[in-house]
Amino acid sequence: MLEGSVAYDEGAVVGRLVTLGAEPDCIAELFHYVRPIEPMGTALHRDDLDRLITRTTPTLAILDGITEAMTLHGLNPLDNTDTAKFGRMLPRRIAKTGAAVANLDHVTKDRDGRSRYALGAVHKLNGLDGAAYVLENRTPFGIGIKGRSTIKIAKDRPGQLRKHGLPSSGAMHWYGDLILDSQSERLATAWIEAPTEQPAQFRPTRVMAKISAALDKHGELSMRRIQAAVGGKSANNRLAIDCLILDGYVSERSPHELLRPYFKEDQ
């Protein structure tokens, strides 16, 4: 794993692996952490990387923090030419050894303008050989809670992935849900649930729009206060909340928070 961010050090990463059930002996033998503080511009640094790969023969390389790594090398994440240069410098260099390479990146905060792309140059996606995924958080992760993120396929160059998913918004396919269930600080389990085709059912879109407007106006609300703000039949309001939660518009936990506005025209 090559870490480009300053948010976590090797101790924090190893701690999370242990929490997920990895054995310390296996981590010591099979997990290799690299945190460069200087650009890989000299032959010495490239040789160091080549020797590490030759010695460890990794099957998976995770590059955590593409924007940070590009900045470290004096490259502009917003520039397509610099993005292509970085791709040749590190991800493709590692991929040529036979290891699968996973680039971790951030998306823009603007949900409407995000689409399938990571923050920065469009070549981050267009120049990719392989698959790209977008994770959309539906319920937050944390110690002692169960979090869930939707996994969507943004690019499928091999053409082998979309057949396992279901059509979704933003010209993407719903590939599954990543679930992280934290029982304590020392124990957590993670798994991916496959997408499920939902039978057609009545969707109270008008009520969903009213609830969205109420949350936008008043902020976080409990179900009781949503009922007071919206009025109408409580059964329809509960169904509307369920639909908004499943579609990623409203948080699952109460008091419910509006994650993004819902309009009846969305359907």
DOVOKOL-71350 format. One record per residue (C-alpha): residue in three letters; residue number from 1; z negated, x, y negated. Coordinates in nm, 3 decimals. Layout:
! residues N
   rest    nr        c3        c1        c2
    ALA   NUM         Z         X         Y
...
END
This chain:
! residues 267
   rest    nr        c3        c1        c2
    MET     1     0.000     0.000     0.000
    LEU     2     0.094     0.135    -0.345
    GLU     3    -0.128    -0.003    -0.620
    GLY     4     0.008    -0.011    -0.972
    SER     5    -0.255    -0.237    -1.126
    VAL     6    -0.593    -0.128    -1.259
    ALA     7    -0.759    -0.452    -1.146
    TYR     8    -0.861    -0.329    -0.800
    ASP     9    -0.940     0.005    -0.640
    GLU    10    -0.924     0.099    -0.272
    GLY    11    -1.283    -0.018    -0.216
    ALA    12    -1.206    -0.369    -0.337
    VAL    13    -0.889    -0.392    -0.127
    VAL    14    -1.064    -0.266     0.188
    GLY    15    -1.351    -0.506     0.122
    ARG    16    -1.111    -0.799     0.119
    LEU    17    -0.950    -0.683     0.442
    VAL    18    -1.294    -0.671     0.607
    THR    19    -1.374    -1.019     0.474
    LEU    20    -1.054    -1.144     0.638
    GLY    21    -1.167    -1.001     0.974
    ALA    22    -0.998    -0.662     0.990
    GLU    23    -1.191    -0.401     1.189
    PRO    24    -1.303    -0.094     0.986
    ASP    25    -1.166     0.146     1.250
    CYS    26    -0.826    -0.022     1.238
    ILE    27    -0.825    -0.010     0.859
    ALA    28    -0.906     0.362     0.863
    GLU    29    -0.625     0.430     1.109
    LEU    30    -0.352     0.193     0.997
    PHE    31    -0.405     0.115     0.628
    HIS    32    -0.299     0.373     0.368
    TYR    33    -0.368     0.325    -0.002
    VAL    34    -0.183     0.508    -0.278
    ARG    35    -0.264     0.466    -0.647
    PRO    36    -0.039     0.687    -0.860
    ILE    37    -0.150     0.770    -1.211
    GLU    38     0.161     0.969    -1.304
    PRO    39     0.530     0.878    -1.277
    MET    40     0.721     0.980    -0.966
    GLY    41     0.965     1.182    -1.172
    THR    42     0.925     1.526    -1.019
    ALA    43     1.040     1.654    -0.683
    LEU    44     0.677     1.724    -0.593
    HIS    45     0.578     1.360    -0.626
    ARG    46     0.881     1.243    -0.430
    ASP    47     0.805     1.497    -0.159
    ASP    48     0.444     1.374    -0.143
    LEU    49     0.566     1.022    -0.084
    ASP    50     0.822     1.130     0.175
    ARG    51     0.560     1.331     0.365
    LEU    52     0.318     1.038     0.364
    ILE    53     0.584     0.804     0.502
    THR    54     0.691     1.055     0.765
    ARG    55     0.330     1.107     0.876
    THR    56     0.223     0.741     0.882
    THR    57     0.556     0.568     0.972
    PRO    58     0.456     0.240     0.801
    THR    59     0.607    -0.089     0.911
    LEU    60     0.501    -0.271     0.593
    ALA    61     0.480    -0.134     0.238
    ILE    62     0.326    -0.350    -0.033
    LEU    63     0.404    -0.257    -0.393
    ASP    64     0.133    -0.431    -0.593
    GLY    65     0.228    -0.458    -0.956
    ILE    66     0.600    -0.409    -1.024
    THR    67     0.569    -0.451    -1.400
    GLU    68     0.283    -0.198    -1.415
    ALA    69     0.473     0.047    -1.194
    MET    70     0.784     0.024    -1.411
    THR    71     0.579     0.078    -1.725
    LEU    72     0.416     0.385    -1.566
    HIS    73     0.765     0.531    -1.521
    GLY    74     0.868     0.456    -1.879
    LEU    75     1.100     0.172    -1.770
    ASN    76     1.136    -0.162    -1.944
    PRO    77     1.070    -0.461    -1.710
    LEU    78     1.285    -0.675    -1.941
    ASP    79     1.591    -0.451    -1.901
    ASN    80     1.828    -0.509    -1.608
    THR    81     1.943    -0.146    -1.603
    ASP    82     1.585    -0.018    -1.584
    THR    83     1.505    -0.273    -1.315
    ALA    84     1.796    -0.151    -1.103
    LYS    85     1.689     0.210    -1.160
    PHE    86     1.334     0.136    -1.043
    GLY    87     1.467    -0.046    -0.737
    ARG    88     1.656     0.266    -0.630
    MET    89     1.361     0.491    -0.715
    LEU    90     1.093     0.324    -0.503
    PRO    91     1.148    -0.005    -0.313
    ARG    92     1.488     0.086    -0.169
    ARG    93     1.376     0.443    -0.104
    ILE    94     1.092     0.312     0.115
    ALA    95     1.307     0.043     0.277
    LYS    96     1.553     0.307     0.397
    THR    97     1.278     0.445     0.623
    GLY    98     1.271     0.115     0.814
    ALA    99     0.958    -0.033     0.657
    ALA   100     0.955    -0.387     0.527
    VAL   101     0.886    -0.374     0.152
    ALA   102     0.700    -0.651    -0.031
    ASN   103     0.711    -0.641    -0.412
    LEU   104     0.431    -0.833    -0.583
    ASP   105     0.504    -0.954    -0.933
    HIS   106     0.394    -1.208    -1.191
    VAL   107     0.578    -1.516    -1.316
    THR   108     0.583    -1.642    -1.673
    LYS   109     0.301    -1.870    -1.785
    ASP   110     0.552    -2.133    -1.896
    ARG   111     0.599    -2.357    -1.591
    ASP   112     0.907    -2.525    -1.735
    GLY   113     1.087    -2.196    -1.800
    ARG   114     0.968    -2.021    -1.486
    SER   115     1.218    -2.149    -1.229
    ARG   116     1.272    -1.895    -0.947
    TYR   117     1.223    -1.580    -1.152
    ALA   118     0.946    -1.326    -1.198
    LEU   119     0.845    -1.205    -1.542
    GLY   120     1.109    -0.978    -1.690
    ALA   121     1.472    -0.901    -1.613
    VAL   122     1.675    -1.138    -1.398
    HIS   123     1.785    -0.841    -1.185
    LYS   124     1.439    -0.843    -1.024
    LEU   125     1.568    -1.138    -0.821
    ASN   126     1.944    -1.088    -0.830
    GLY   127     1.924    -0.726    -0.712
    LEU   128     1.695    -0.806    -0.422
    ASP   129     1.807    -0.754    -0.064
    GLY   130     1.611    -0.999     0.148
    ALA   131     1.391    -1.293     0.058
    ALA   132     1.190    -1.390    -0.248
    TYR   133     0.900    -1.633    -0.253
    VAL   134     0.717    -1.810    -0.535
    LEU   135     0.352    -1.907    -0.487
    GLU   136     0.232    -2.209    -0.686
    ASN   137    -0.144    -2.252    -0.683
    ARG   138    -0.256    -2.610    -0.614
    THR   139    -0.630    -2.559    -0.568
    PRO   140    -0.808    -2.243    -0.686
    PHE   141    -0.926    -1.962    -0.460
    GLY   142    -1.282    -1.834    -0.478
    ILE   143    -1.595    -1.746    -0.287
    GLY   144    -1.729    -2.047    -0.101
    ILE   145    -1.427    -2.271    -0.164
    LYS   146    -1.100    -2.351     0.008
    GLY   147    -0.790    -2.270    -0.193
    ARG   148    -0.428    -2.360    -0.139
    SER   149    -0.096    -2.232    -0.276
    THR   150     0.248    -2.372    -0.205
    ILE   151     0.500    -2.114    -0.082
    LYS   152     0.855    -2.175    -0.201
    ILE   153     1.170    -1.983    -0.111
    ALA   154     1.338    -1.854    -0.426
    LYS   155     1.602    -1.642    -0.248
    ASP   156     1.717    -1.621     0.112
    ARG   157     1.981    -1.353     0.142
    PRO   158     1.961    -1.336     0.525
    GLY   159     2.011    -1.714     0.533
    GLN   160     1.750    -1.757     0.807
    LEU   161     1.459    -1.904     0.614
    ARG   162     1.561    -2.224     0.438
    LYS   163     1.627    -2.398     0.769
    HIS   164     1.251    -2.377     0.835
    GLY   165     1.161    -2.535     0.500
    LEU   166     1.212    -2.859     0.312
    PRO   167     1.400    -2.913    -0.016
    SER   168     1.175    -2.883    -0.319
    SER   169     1.194    -2.873    -0.696
    GLY   170     1.356    -2.597    -0.901
    ALA   171     1.642    -2.540    -0.652
    MET   172     1.389    -2.397    -0.406
    HIS   173     1.267    -2.487    -0.056
    TRP   174     0.908    -2.558     0.043
    TYR   175     0.830    -2.300     0.314
    GLY   176     0.465    -2.383     0.373
    ASP   177     0.116    -2.366     0.226
    LEU   178    -0.104    -2.056     0.210
    ILE   179    -0.466    -2.157     0.268
    LEU   180    -0.765    -1.930     0.215
    ASP   181    -1.096    -2.076     0.332
    SER   182    -1.392    -1.871     0.208
    GLN   183    -1.714    -1.945     0.395
    SER   184    -1.911    -1.671     0.216
    GLU   185    -1.872    -1.336     0.043
    ARG   186    -1.834    -1.171     0.384
    LEU   187    -1.617    -1.417     0.574
    ALA   188    -1.287    -1.585     0.495
    THR   189    -0.997    -1.711     0.701
    ALA   190    -0.636    -1.738     0.593
    TRP   191    -0.340    -1.915     0.745
    ILE   192    -0.007    -2.073     0.657
    GLU   193     0.062    -2.440     0.727
    ALA   194     0.420    -2.544     0.791
    PRO   195     0.577    -2.802     0.559
    THR   196     0.565    -3.159     0.681
    GLU   197     0.815    -3.431     0.613
    GLN   198     0.627    -3.718     0.453
    PRO   199     0.731    -4.073     0.539
    ALA   200     0.864    -4.274     0.251
    GLN   201     0.587    -4.468     0.086
    PHE   202     0.514    -4.656    -0.231
    ARG   203     0.452    -4.419    -0.519
    PRO   204     0.283    -4.567    -0.824
    THR   205     0.484    -4.358    -1.068
    ARG   206     0.387    -4.568    -1.370
    VAL   207     0.018    -4.524    -1.291
    MET   208     0.073    -4.152    -1.223
    ALA   209     0.222    -4.115    -1.571
    LYS   210    -0.072    -4.304    -1.726
    ILE   211    -0.325    -4.081    -1.549
    SER   212    -0.135    -3.772    -1.660
    ALA   213    -0.144    -3.895    -2.020
    ALA   214    -0.517    -3.971    -1.996
    LEU   215    -0.596    -3.624    -1.863
    ASP   216    -0.377    -3.468    -2.130
    LYS   217    -0.564    -3.660    -2.400
    HIS   218    -0.923    -3.636    -2.276
    GLY   219    -0.925    -3.320    -2.064
    GLU   220    -1.093    -3.303    -1.722
    LEU   221    -1.207    -3.643    -1.592
    SER   222    -1.387    -3.770    -1.285
    MET   223    -1.228    -4.048    -1.080
    ARG   224    -1.469    -4.299    -1.234
    ARG   225    -1.368    -4.204    -1.585
    ILE   226    -1.000    -4.201    -1.492
    GLN   227    -1.048    -4.558    -1.374
    ALA   228    -1.210    -4.646    -1.707
    ALA   229    -0.932    -4.481    -1.907
    VAL   230    -0.639    -4.623    -1.712
    GLY   231    -0.769    -4.959    -1.589
    GLY   232    -0.588    -5.159    -1.321
    LYS   233    -0.650    -5.161    -0.947
    SER   234    -0.869    -4.878    -0.822
    ALA   235    -0.664    -4.849    -0.500
    ASN   236    -0.348    -4.782    -0.700
    ASN   237    -0.531    -4.526    -0.914
    ARG   238    -0.662    -4.342    -0.608
    LEU   239    -0.314    -4.335    -0.455
    ALA   240    -0.170    -4.210    -0.784
    ILE   241    -0.426    -3.929    -0.799
    ASP   242    -0.345    -3.831    -0.439
    CYS   243     0.026    -3.815    -0.523
    LEU   244    -0.038    -3.609    -0.835
    ILE   245    -0.255    -3.365    -0.637
    LEU   246    -0.003    -3.326    -0.356
    ASP   247     0.280    -3.268    -0.604
    GLY   248     0.080    -3.003    -0.792
    TYR   249     0.028    -3.194    -1.116
    VAL   250    -0.350    -3.241    -1.091
    SER   251    -0.629    -3.029    -0.943
    GLU   252    -0.785    -3.144    -0.616
    ARG   253    -1.148    -3.100    -0.716
    SER   254    -1.328    -3.345    -0.945
    PRO   255    -1.345    -3.355    -1.240
    HIS   256    -0.967    -3.353    -1.212
    GLU   257    -0.771    -3.118    -1.435
    LEU   258    -0.411    -3.166    -1.547
    LEU   259    -0.215    -2.864    -1.420
    ARG   260     0.115    -2.977    -1.569
    PRO   261     0.228    -3.304    -1.732
    TYR   262     0.382    -3.573    -1.515
    PHE   263     0.649    -3.803    -1.648
    LYS   264     0.795    -4.096    -1.459
    GLU   265     1.140    -3.945    -1.518
    ASP   266     1.039    -3.654    -1.288
    GLN   267     1.105    -3.881    -0.989
END
